Amino acid sequence: MSALPTTHPFARFTGPQGAPTTLCRADALRSMPRDLAAGSADVVVTSPPYNLDAAYGEYDDARPSQEYLRWIGRVGRCVARVLAESGSFFVNLGGPPSDPGWPWEVARAAGRPFVLQNVIHWVKSIAIEKASTGRTSGLDRDIAVGHYKPVNSHRYLNSAHEYIFHFTHRGDVELERLAIGVPYQDRSNATRWGAGRSGLRCRGNTWFLPYPTIQHRSSDRPHPTAFPPELPERCLRLHGVGRIRLAVDPFVGIGGSAIAALRVGVPFVGYDIDATYLTETARLLERAGAVRTGETPDLAAPVDRGAPRARERMGNRGRRVEGRPTPGLAA
Ligand SMILES: C[S@@+](CC[C@H](N)C(=O)[O-])C[C@H]1O[C@@H](n2cnc3c(N)ncnc32)[C@H](O)[C@@H]1O
């Protein structure tokens, strides 16, 4: 079986560095195991729906919790099958202020076949006081940077971070920490800690990755839960670009991971059930220098999803009441 899928192709591209990108309009759970040979993906980097009632075009993001947790468990098993023995599964998850344990519940269900090797905190916004940063920071004033969606509550803090759970089959995958390393601020520390000529140190597990400021949500970021391409790009670099024969995103949305794979020059396959998001992904790929090499988007074609889409909308364990992000306020 080829590493690249043949079912439900939506569009295919070649990136500036010659790596192929394939987008599939399909239910990843059904198509991924059919399309991809066992062990053929070196990195799976994704952000699945979190079941927080996000306003997706096609997908119903308000399923009964237990049903959702069973589904995300199937996602984990699917990924385990296609992931190489030495592969990395990076899964980005967030939760509402009113249920901060939710991402961990989801991670536990999705990560059952794996060992949790790292937990990374995706910091979207942070305030740093100059006085706390020391002599060598270069800061000349206090700063508050990044964006978050403010919540309308007296009980909960605004949520300015999400998680990236890094799963591997046995917890023993060596990473290229310095591929995303940061320069030592104080060169004497570089000598003391034996950093060698690179002058870099491990970035650690807090990654500040702000959303770019946008003017018009619907045209500038037409997806309710997209991550910036820098997030999957960092994951790919951390795993080690030279070791990636294929990267996969089962829930590609508007293509942050596809753009990341294009930038680092690795073959990529992305799935989404929503043709509108895939069309935007295709547009962004072409804008980033990819050349379309095949397939015509068939917007009308039904997606093979097994079960009917319409699901009962039910209270989501109170998450949609207090603490729900105020839509439209953040960049
Ligand atoms: C959290 S979003 C991913 C956002 C993406 N990381 C981005 O940057 O745009 C989850 C995506 O999964 C898609 N989706 C939901 N169920 C799916 C399924 N069974 N197979 C493939 N895609 C699915 C939704 O349409 C949505 O775009």
The ligand as an SDF file (V2000), in Angstrom:
LIG
                    3D

 27 29  0  0  0  0  0  0  0  0999 V2000
  -10.2880   21.6820   15.9620 C   0  0  0  0  0  0  0  0  0  0  0  0
  -10.6780   21.6920   14.2760 S   0  0  0  0  0  0  0  0  0  0  0  0
   -9.1210   21.6000   13.4870 C   0  0  0  0  0  0  0  0  0  0  0  0
   -8.5570   22.9520   13.2130 C   0  0  0  0  0  0  0  0  0  0  0  0
   -7.2340   22.9080   12.4930 C   0  0  0  0  0  0  0  0  0  0  0  0
   -6.1430   22.5140   13.3980 N   0  0  0  0  0  0  0  0  0  0  0  0
   -6.9040   24.2650   11.8840 C   0  0  0  0  0  0  0  0  0  0  0  0
   -5.8430   24.8360   12.2000 O   0  0  0  0  0  0  0  0  0  0  0  0
   -7.7260   24.7720   11.1120 O   0  0  0  0  0  0  0  0  0  0  0  0
  -11.3660   20.1170   14.0040 C   0  0  0  0  0  0  0  0  0  0  0  0
  -11.7490   19.8340   12.5440 C   0  0  0  0  0  0  0  0  0  0  0  0
  -12.1530   18.4790   12.4460 O   0  0  0  0  0  0  0  0  0  0  0  0
  -13.1000   18.3580   11.3980 C   0  0  0  0  0  0  0  0  0  0  0  0
  -13.7520   17.0460   11.5990 N   0  0  0  0  0  0  0  0  0  0  0  0
  -14.6930   16.6970   12.5040 C   0  0  0  0  0  0  0  0  0  0  0  0
  -14.9630   15.3840   12.4400 N   0  0  0  0  0  0  0  0  0  0  0  0
  -14.1300   14.8720   11.4920 C   0  0  0  0  0  0  0  0  0  0  0  0
  -13.8890   13.5690   10.9930 C   0  0  0  0  0  0  0  0  0  0  0  0
  -14.5730   12.5070   11.4620 N   0  0  0  0  0  0  0  0  0  0  0  0
  -12.9560   13.3970   10.0270 N   0  0  0  0  0  0  0  0  0  0  0  0
  -12.2600   14.4630    9.5540 C   0  0  0  0  0  0  0  0  0  0  0  0
  -12.4470   15.7320    9.9840 N   0  0  0  0  0  0  0  0  0  0  0  0
  -13.3680   15.9380   10.9390 C   0  0  0  0  0  0  0  0  0  0  0  0
  -13.9560   19.5990   11.5630 C   0  0  0  0  0  0  0  0  0  0  0  0
  -14.6200   19.9280   10.3600 O   0  0  0  0  0  0  0  0  0  0  0  0
  -12.9040   20.6540   11.9930 C   0  0  0  0  0  0  0  0  0  0  0  0
  -12.4650   21.4050   10.8920 O   0  0  0  0  0  0  0  0  0  0  0  0
  1  2  1  0
  2  3  1  0
  2 10  1  0
  3  4  1  0
  4  5  1  0
  5  6  1  0
  5  7  1  0
  7  8  2  0
  7  9  1  0
 10 11  1  0
 11 12  1  0
 11 26  1  0
 12 13  1  0
 13 14  1  0
 13 24  1  0
 14 15  1  0
 14 23  1  0
 15 16  2  0
 16 17  1  0
 17 18  1  0
 17 23  2  0
 18 19  1  0
 18 20  2  0
 20 21  1  0
 21 22  2  0
 22 23  1  0
 24 25  1  0
 24 26  1  0
 26 27  1  0
M  CHG  2   2   1   9  -1
M  END
$$$$
